[in-house]
């Protein structure tokens, strides 16, 4: 049997045996990072900042989790730059988030292959679904309202975003909060992630991880994942 088929069979078994599936959002449910990058550049232009994040710069900045944190990290790298207050950064992020929602509403960012079927099959089996992400509730709602409909949140037993916890990924806070809300042990769950930061966060919470490679993180170190796939097709 080809290695790809073995990996898919192992992944399917992991999924079927879990009481709850805990999903990341950006890169995992949809390839959103290009839209985020475009939205950041839109915000910089609106505020007349001479900044432009190309794909190489953005890939490097993705090691920093959180949009406001990413802006702050980039600003710190500039040897000569006008000062940016916390209020300035918050305003940049507000503009960015609004433009991201506008981009998503055009329908240009569908769910990744297999995601819709996986969610439906999990609900059909009586499994619980949760979201653990560093992005904001607004970004989650913009994406999933477009992809799954306005009542999408009713299908999820817990949704924890970056601003709900003290520390963002790779800290385990979002996953620990999900476990507390679901009242499940780590071994009863499966985290589905696309990045090394997500893998570390879930692993530190004791949760086994399935990786689905995405555009910006496909070369990350995933040696500690239980399974690594290119997408989630045929896993329902």
Residue frames as qw, qx, qy, qz and C-alpha x, y, z in Angstrom:
[[0.000, 0.888, 0.459, 0.000, 0.00, 0.00, 0.00],
 [0.380, 0.603, -0.055, 0.699, 1.41, 3.47, -0.90],
 [0.335, -0.130, -0.508, 0.783, 2.69, 5.60, 2.01],
 [0.230, -0.155, -0.056, -0.959, 0.04, 8.23, 1.23],
 [0.656, -0.306, -0.524, -0.449, -2.73, 5.66, 1.64],
 [0.609, -0.236, -0.639, 0.406, -1.27, 4.46, 4.95],
 [0.135, -0.005, -0.289, 0.948, -1.09, 8.05, 6.22],
 [0.435, -0.223, -0.244, -0.838, -4.71, 8.70, 5.22],
 [0.705, -0.302, -0.626, -0.140, -5.86, 5.49, 6.93],
 [0.475, -0.172, -0.553, 0.662, -3.99, 6.42, 10.12],
 [0.072, -0.082, 0.092, -0.990, -5.49, 9.91, 10.02],
 [0.569, -0.292, -0.447, -0.626, -9.00, 8.57, 9.53],
 [0.669, -0.306, -0.654, 0.175, -8.58, 6.27, 12.54],
 [0.277, -0.076, -0.394, 0.873, -7.32, 9.16, 14.67],
 [0.286, -0.160, -0.127, -0.936, -10.33, 11.24, 13.66],
 [0.651, -0.297, -0.560, -0.418, -12.93, 8.51, 14.20],
 [0.642, -0.259, -0.637, 0.340, -11.58, 7.63, 17.66],
 [0.160, 0.104, -0.302, 0.934, -11.66, 11.19, 19.01],
 [0.043, -0.644, -0.701, 0.304, -14.49, 12.41, 21.20],
 [0.116, 0.925, 0.157, -0.326, -13.80, 15.94, 19.99],
 [0.647, 0.361, 0.210, 0.638, -12.03, 17.53, 17.04],
 [0.215, -0.842, -0.098, 0.485, -10.35, 20.86, 17.83],
 [0.641, 0.528, 0.320, 0.456, -9.60, 22.90, 14.72],
 [0.276, -0.405, 0.099, 0.866, -7.30, 25.80, 14.00],
 [0.440, 0.774, 0.331, -0.314, -8.66, 28.35, 11.49],
 [0.302, 0.853, -0.303, -0.298, -6.10, 30.22, 9.37],
 [0.180, 0.537, -0.803, -0.182, -4.38, 27.81, 7.00],
 [0.221, -0.013, 0.959, -0.177, -6.27, 24.82, 8.42],
 [0.447, 0.543, 0.635, -0.319, -9.89, 25.48, 7.53],
 [0.533, 0.815, 0.212, 0.084, -9.04, 27.82, 4.63],
 [0.653, 0.084, 0.062, 0.751, -5.96, 29.31, 2.98],
 [0.080, -0.941, -0.328, 0.015, -6.57, 32.73, 4.48],
 [0.566, -0.521, 0.038, 0.637, -3.04, 34.02, 4.96],
 [0.353, 0.238, 0.392, 0.815, -2.79, 35.73, 1.55],
 [0.150, -0.785, -0.434, -0.415, -5.95, 37.68, 2.37],
 [0.551, -0.755, -0.168, 0.313, -4.52, 38.64, 5.75],
 [0.559, -0.177, 0.214, 0.781, -1.31, 39.83, 4.04],
 [0.156, 0.497, 0.447, 0.727, -3.26, 41.93, 1.55],
 [0.343, -0.835, -0.394, -0.170, -5.37, 43.39, 4.35],
 [0.592, -0.572, -0.052, 0.566, -2.30, 44.37, 6.36],
 [0.410, 0.044, 0.324, 0.852, -0.85, 46.18, 3.33],
 [0.067, -0.702, -0.494, -0.509, -4.18, 47.94, 2.79],
 [0.480, -0.817, -0.282, 0.154, -4.10, 49.19, 6.39],
 [0.571, -0.345, 0.111, 0.737, -0.52, 50.43, 6.03],
 [0.241, 0.334, 0.429, 0.804, -1.45, 52.37, 2.89],
 [0.245, -0.795, -0.476, -0.285, -4.54, 53.86, 4.56],
 [0.524, -0.806, -0.102, 0.256, -2.40, 55.13, 7.43],
 [0.387, 0.886, -0.220, 0.127, 0.30, 56.38, 5.00],
 [0.642, -0.571, 0.490, 0.145, 2.96, 54.05, 6.35],
 [0.462, 0.652, -0.542, -0.258, 5.76, 53.22, 3.94],
 [0.443, -0.266, 0.849, -0.112, 5.46, 49.50, 4.68],
 [0.781, 0.263, -0.305, -0.477, 4.75, 46.63, 2.34],
 [0.587, -0.314, 0.739, -0.108, 4.78, 42.98, 3.36],
 [0.582, 0.359, -0.604, -0.408, 5.66, 40.75, 0.45],
 [0.926, -0.152, -0.273, -0.210, 5.27, 36.98, 0.80],
 [0.676, 0.201, -0.530, 0.471, 8.80, 36.45, 2.08],
 [0.048, -0.356, 0.417, -0.835, 8.45, 39.11, 4.78],
 [0.704, -0.285, 0.014, -0.651, 5.02, 37.84, 5.76],
 [0.885, -0.014, -0.465, 0.009, 6.18, 34.23, 5.96],
 [0.442, 0.210, -0.565, 0.664, 8.87, 35.32, 8.40],
 [0.267, -0.301, 0.274, -0.873, 6.42, 37.42, 10.42],
 [0.787, -0.236, -0.354, -0.448, 4.03, 34.48, 10.74],
 [0.578, 0.019, -0.696, 0.426, 6.41, 33.11, 13.36],
 [0.067, -0.004, 0.445, -0.893, 4.88, 35.86, 15.53],
 [0.101, -0.486, -0.855, -0.148, 1.32, 34.90, 16.44],
 [0.055, -0.769, -0.479, 0.421, -1.34, 37.59, 16.52],
 [0.420, 0.734, 0.297, 0.444, -1.93, 40.50, 14.16],
 [0.183, -0.970, 0.068, -0.145, -1.18, 43.33, 16.57],
 [0.716, -0.535, 0.358, 0.270, 1.89, 41.45, 17.78],
 [0.731, 0.300, 0.385, 0.478, 3.03, 41.03, 14.17],
 [0.210, 0.901, 0.114, 0.363, 2.74, 44.77, 13.52],
 [0.449, -0.868, 0.214, -0.010, 4.66, 45.53, 16.71],
 [0.811, -0.241, 0.391, 0.363, 7.40, 43.03, 15.81],
 [0.607, 0.539, 0.297, 0.503, 7.85, 44.51, 12.34],
 [0.032, -0.964, -0.012, -0.265, 7.94, 48.05, 13.70],
 [0.647, -0.698, 0.266, 0.152, 10.65, 47.03, 16.18],
 [0.806, 0.057, 0.360, 0.467, 12.83, 45.87, 13.28],
 [0.386, 0.820, 0.161, 0.391, 12.84, 49.30, 11.64],
 [0.585, -0.095, -0.230, 0.772, 15.98, 51.22, 12.56],
 [0.032, 0.117, 0.074, -0.990, 14.37, 54.57, 11.80],
 [0.181, -0.480, -0.777, -0.367, 10.61, 54.67, 12.15],
 [0.309, -0.471, 0.077, -0.823, 8.00, 57.01, 13.58],
 [0.142, -0.078, 0.852, -0.498, 6.81, 55.83, 16.99],
 [0.522, -0.272, -0.608, -0.532, 3.67, 53.71, 17.03],
 [0.374, -0.272, 0.565, -0.684, 1.60, 53.75, 20.18],
 [0.225, 0.162, 0.951, -0.139, -0.61, 50.89, 21.28],
 [0.435, 0.613, 0.381, -0.539, -3.54, 52.98, 20.00],
 [0.322, 0.611, -0.480, -0.541, -1.85, 53.36, 16.59],
 [0.030, 0.187, -0.970, -0.155, -1.32, 49.61, 16.38],
 [0.322, 0.365, 0.795, -0.362, -4.90, 48.93, 17.44],
 [0.445, 0.661, 0.072, -0.600, -6.18, 51.28, 14.73],
 [0.234, 0.470, -0.742, -0.418, -4.01, 49.62, 12.07],
 [0.085, 0.027, 0.995, -0.047, -5.36, 46.26, 13.17],
 [0.409, 0.499, 0.540, -0.541, -8.94, 47.54, 13.11],
 [0.444, 0.628, -0.272, -0.578, -8.56, 48.75, 9.51],
 [0.131, 0.336, -0.905, -0.223, -6.86, 45.49, 8.56],
 [0.245, 0.176, 0.916, -0.263, -9.60, 43.36, 10.14],
 [0.480, 0.582, 0.299, -0.585, -12.38, 45.31, 8.41],
 [0.416, 0.591, -0.493, -0.485, -10.70, 44.96, 5.02],
 [0.041, -0.177, 0.983, 0.037, -10.08, 41.25, 5.61],
 [0.408, 0.373, 0.731, -0.400, -13.82, 40.79, 6.20],
 [0.489, 0.656, -0.053, -0.572, -14.56, 42.67, 2.97],
 [0.235, 0.473, -0.785, -0.324, -12.22, 40.38, 1.04],
 [0.182, 0.022, 0.971, -0.153, -13.71, 37.23, 2.58],
 [0.475, 0.475, 0.485, -0.561, -17.24, 38.39, 1.75],
 [0.432, 0.540, -0.432, -0.579, -16.38, 38.29, -1.96],
 [0.957, 0.063, 0.198, -0.204, -16.27, 34.49, -1.69],
 [0.533, 0.699, -0.475, 0.031, -12.65, 34.29, -2.83],
 [0.011, 0.473, -0.818, 0.327, -11.52, 32.10, 0.08],
 [0.839, -0.174, -0.325, -0.400, -13.37, 28.76, 0.16],
 [0.755, -0.489, 0.420, -0.126, -12.80, 26.07, 2.74],
 [0.022, 0.530, -0.817, -0.226, -9.89, 23.77, 2.00],
 [0.655, 0.084, -0.649, -0.377, -10.57, 20.38, 0.36],
 [0.545, -0.135, -0.813, 0.152, -12.27, 17.94, 2.72],
 [0.004, 0.082, -0.517, 0.852, -13.09, 20.42, 5.49],
 [0.574, -0.088, -0.035, -0.813, -16.84, 20.67, 4.86],
 [0.799, -0.034, -0.550, -0.240, -17.25, 16.89, 4.59],
 [0.449, 0.080, -0.725, 0.516, -15.13, 16.31, 7.71],
 [0.208, -0.103, 0.393, -0.890, -17.25, 18.69, 9.79],
 [0.717, -0.051, -0.194, -0.668, -20.50, 17.13, 8.56],
 [0.751, 0.032, -0.659, -0.003, -19.29, 13.57, 9.16],
 [0.242, 0.119, -0.684, 0.678, -18.04, 14.43, 12.66],
 [0.438, -0.082, 0.247, -0.860, -21.43, 15.90, 13.60],
 [0.787, 0.020, -0.403, -0.466, -23.13, 12.84, 12.14],
 [0.652, 0.047, -0.715, 0.248, -21.04, 10.58, 14.38],
 [0.568, -0.770, -0.281, -0.074, -21.92, 12.65, 17.43],
 [0.658, -0.047, -0.192, 0.727, -18.41, 14.02, 17.85],
 [0.154, -0.904, -0.213, 0.338, -17.93, 17.43, 19.41],
 [0.572, 0.539, 0.123, 0.605, -16.32, 20.25, 17.45],
 [0.359, -0.837, -0.112, 0.397, -14.26, 23.16, 18.76],
 [0.515, 0.746, -0.035, 0.421, -12.10, 25.97, 17.44],
 [0.608, -0.664, 0.028, 0.435, -8.76, 26.98, 18.97],
 [0.577, 0.605, 0.183, 0.517, -7.10, 29.84, 17.12],
 [0.408, -0.333, -0.144, 0.838, -4.96, 32.93, 17.53],
 [0.038, 0.348, 0.397, 0.849, -7.10, 34.97, 15.16],
 [0.234, 0.010, 0.361, -0.903, -9.97, 37.18, 16.36],
 [0.381, 0.401, 0.779, -0.293, -13.64, 36.28, 16.75],
 [0.411, 0.703, 0.019, -0.580, -14.40, 38.81, 14.01],
 [0.209, 0.508, -0.726, -0.414, -12.09, 37.07, 11.57],
 [0.194, 0.053, 0.978, -0.052, -13.51, 33.65, 12.43],
 [0.411, 0.557, 0.571, -0.441, -17.06, 34.89, 11.91],
 [0.348, 0.669, -0.276, -0.596, -16.22, 36.62, 8.61],
 [0.124, 0.343, -0.880, -0.304, -14.73, 33.43, 7.19],
 [0.085, 0.137, 0.983, -0.089, -17.21, 30.85, 8.49],
 [0.408, 0.542, 0.399, -0.617, -20.36, 32.94, 7.94],
 [0.422, 0.576, -0.417, -0.562, -19.38, 33.08, 4.29],
 [0.226, 0.305, -0.907, -0.183, -18.34, 29.42, 4.06],
 [0.120, -0.170, -0.964, 0.167, -20.88, 27.69, 6.34],
 [0.260, -0.650, -0.552, -0.453, -23.72, 30.16, 6.71],
 [0.153, -0.652, 0.196, -0.716, -24.75, 32.67, 9.39],
 [0.790, -0.492, 0.120, -0.344, -25.61, 29.95, 11.99],
 [0.688, 0.399, -0.578, 0.181, -22.21, 28.23, 11.70],
 [0.034, -0.488, 0.654, -0.578, -21.34, 28.71, 15.39],
 [0.798, -0.227, 0.184, -0.527, -24.20, 26.44, 16.49],
 [0.933, 0.190, -0.305, -0.014, -22.21, 23.43, 15.26],
 [0.487, 0.400, -0.560, 0.538, -19.28, 24.15, 17.61],
 [0.661, -0.583, -0.463, 0.093, -19.26, 23.31, 21.31],
 [0.471, -0.735, -0.012, 0.487, -16.45, 25.75, 22.13],
 [0.540, 0.706, 0.073, 0.452, -14.69, 28.59, 20.30],
 [0.529, -0.728, 0.007, 0.435, -11.56, 30.11, 21.81],
 [0.527, 0.778, 0.020, 0.342, -9.73, 32.93, 20.01],
 [0.598, 0.265, -0.317, 0.687, -6.43, 34.65, 20.66],
 [0.098, -0.506, 0.187, -0.836, -7.88, 37.53, 22.65],
 [0.772, -0.470, -0.235, -0.358, -9.66, 35.11, 25.02],
 [0.895, -0.294, -0.164, 0.294, -6.42, 33.96, 26.67],
 [0.355, -0.859, 0.180, 0.321, -3.30, 35.50, 28.16],
 [0.241, -0.533, 0.662, 0.469, -0.78, 33.89, 25.80],
 [0.755, 0.488, -0.122, -0.421, -1.22, 33.02, 22.13],
 [0.969, 0.109, 0.133, 0.177, 0.21, 29.98, 20.33],
 [0.631, 0.128, -0.765, -0.025, 2.77, 28.41, 20.66],
 [0.227, -0.188, 0.690, -0.661, 1.66, 28.71, 24.29],
 [0.131, -0.216, -0.958, -0.137, -0.98, 26.06, 25.08],
 [0.190, 0.165, 0.454, -0.854, -3.52, 28.52, 26.55],
 [0.572, 0.128, -0.249, -0.771, -6.19, 28.25, 23.83],
 [0.607, 0.022, -0.775, -0.174, -6.11, 24.46, 24.01],
 [0.188, -0.093, -0.794, 0.571, -6.20, 24.35, 27.80],
 [0.354, 0.155, 0.234, -0.892, -9.22, 26.64, 27.73],
 [0.636, 0.095, -0.513, -0.569, -10.95, 24.41, 25.17],
 [0.461, -0.025, -0.874, 0.152, -10.32, 21.33, 27.33],
 [0.036, 0.131, 0.622, -0.771, -11.79, 23.14, 30.34],
 [0.498, 0.169, -0.015, -0.850, -14.91, 24.14, 28.41],
 [0.683, 0.111, -0.604, -0.396, -15.42, 20.69, 26.89],
 [0.667, -0.448, 0.480, -0.351, -14.59, 18.95, 30.18],
 [0.963, 0.245, -0.111, 0.007, -12.54, 16.36, 28.29],
 [0.668, -0.529, 0.365, 0.375, -9.07, 14.94, 28.82],
 [0.121, 0.686, -0.488, -0.526, -6.39, 15.69, 26.19],
 [0.192, -0.161, 0.932, 0.262, -6.28, 12.08, 25.01],
 [0.415, 0.521, 0.715, -0.211, -10.01, 12.23, 24.16],
 [0.320, 0.861, 0.071, -0.388, -9.36, 14.99, 21.62],
 [0.696, 0.168, 0.372, 0.590, -7.57, 15.50, 18.32],
 [0.010, 0.790, -0.038, -0.612, -6.15, 18.88, 17.26],
 [0.677, 0.491, 0.402, 0.374, -6.04, 19.66, 13.55],
 [0.215, -0.836, 0.116, 0.491, -3.38, 22.24, 12.76],
 [0.737, 0.644, 0.069, 0.196, -1.21, 23.51, 9.90],
 [0.231, 0.830, -0.344, 0.373, 1.78, 25.12, 11.62],
 [0.582, 0.102, -0.642, 0.488, 4.63, 24.33, 13.99],
 [0.143, -0.263, 0.383, -0.874, 3.29, 26.95, 16.43],
 [0.752, -0.181, -0.089, -0.627, -0.05, 25.18, 16.48],
 [0.826, 0.051, -0.557, 0.063, 1.60, 21.78, 16.85],
 [0.328, 0.198, -0.611, 0.693, 3.62, 22.99, 19.85],
 [0.390, -0.261, 0.220, -0.855, 0.58, 24.61, 21.47],
 [0.859, -0.136, -0.214, -0.444, -1.60, 21.50, 21.22],
 [0.758, 0.130, -0.589, 0.248, 1.25, 19.16, 22.18],
 [0.122, 0.284, -0.558, 0.770, 2.01, 21.20, 25.30],
 [0.610, -0.192, 0.193, -0.744, -1.62, 20.72, 26.28],
 [0.412, -0.158, 0.888, -0.129, -1.17, 16.96, 25.80],
 [0.717, 0.474, 0.283, -0.425, -3.45, 16.75, 22.75],
 [0.610, 0.022, 0.642, 0.465, -2.44, 14.55, 19.77],
 [0.215, 0.691, -0.107, -0.681, -2.10, 16.53, 16.52],
 [0.665, 0.402, 0.549, 0.307, -2.94, 15.89, 12.88],
 [0.112, -0.564, 0.216, 0.789, -1.24, 18.33, 10.50],
 [0.604, 0.642, 0.448, 0.147, -2.67, 19.46, 7.18],
 [0.488, -0.175, 0.196, 0.832, 0.07, 21.30, 5.30],
 [0.235, 0.895, 0.332, -0.182, -0.74, 24.83, 4.15],
 [0.544, 0.780, 0.017, 0.310, 0.80, 27.39, 1.83],
 [0.024, 0.871, -0.336, 0.358, 2.95, 29.31, 4.30],
 [0.534, -0.590, 0.548, -0.258, 3.81, 26.58, 6.80],
 [0.963, 0.178, -0.126, -0.157, 4.30, 23.48, 4.68],
 [0.641, 0.452, -0.505, 0.361, 8.05, 23.40, 5.41],
 [0.439, -0.664, 0.376, -0.474, 7.67, 23.62, 9.21],
 [0.180, 0.263, -0.926, 0.202, 9.03, 20.87, 11.45],
 [0.746, -0.210, -0.073, -0.627, 6.16, 18.45, 12.06],
 [0.428, 0.242, -0.865, 0.104, 8.08, 15.50, 13.47],
 [0.104, -0.003, 0.788, -0.607, 6.00, 15.48, 16.67],
 [0.630, 0.099, -0.052, -0.768, 2.65, 15.26, 14.86],
 [0.674, 0.002, 0.714, -0.186, 0.74, 11.99, 14.87],
 [0.604, 0.422, 0.610, 0.292, 0.04, 12.34, 11.14],
 [0.020, -0.562, 0.191, 0.805, 0.93, 14.82, 8.37],
 [0.513, 0.500, 0.675, 0.178, -1.27, 15.20, 5.27],
 [0.204, 0.109, 0.322, 0.918, -1.55, 17.61, 2.36],
 [0.405, -0.233, -0.139, -0.873, -5.29, 18.10, 2.91],
 [0.400, -0.042, 0.731, -0.551, -8.31, 16.64, 4.70],
 [0.652, 0.194, -0.381, -0.627, -10.03, 14.98, 1.76],
 [0.779, 0.004, -0.594, -0.199, -11.65, 11.57, 2.20],
 [0.230, 0.170, -0.768, 0.574, -11.21, 11.59, 5.98],
 [0.538, -0.280, 0.079, -0.791, -14.87, 12.01, 6.98]]
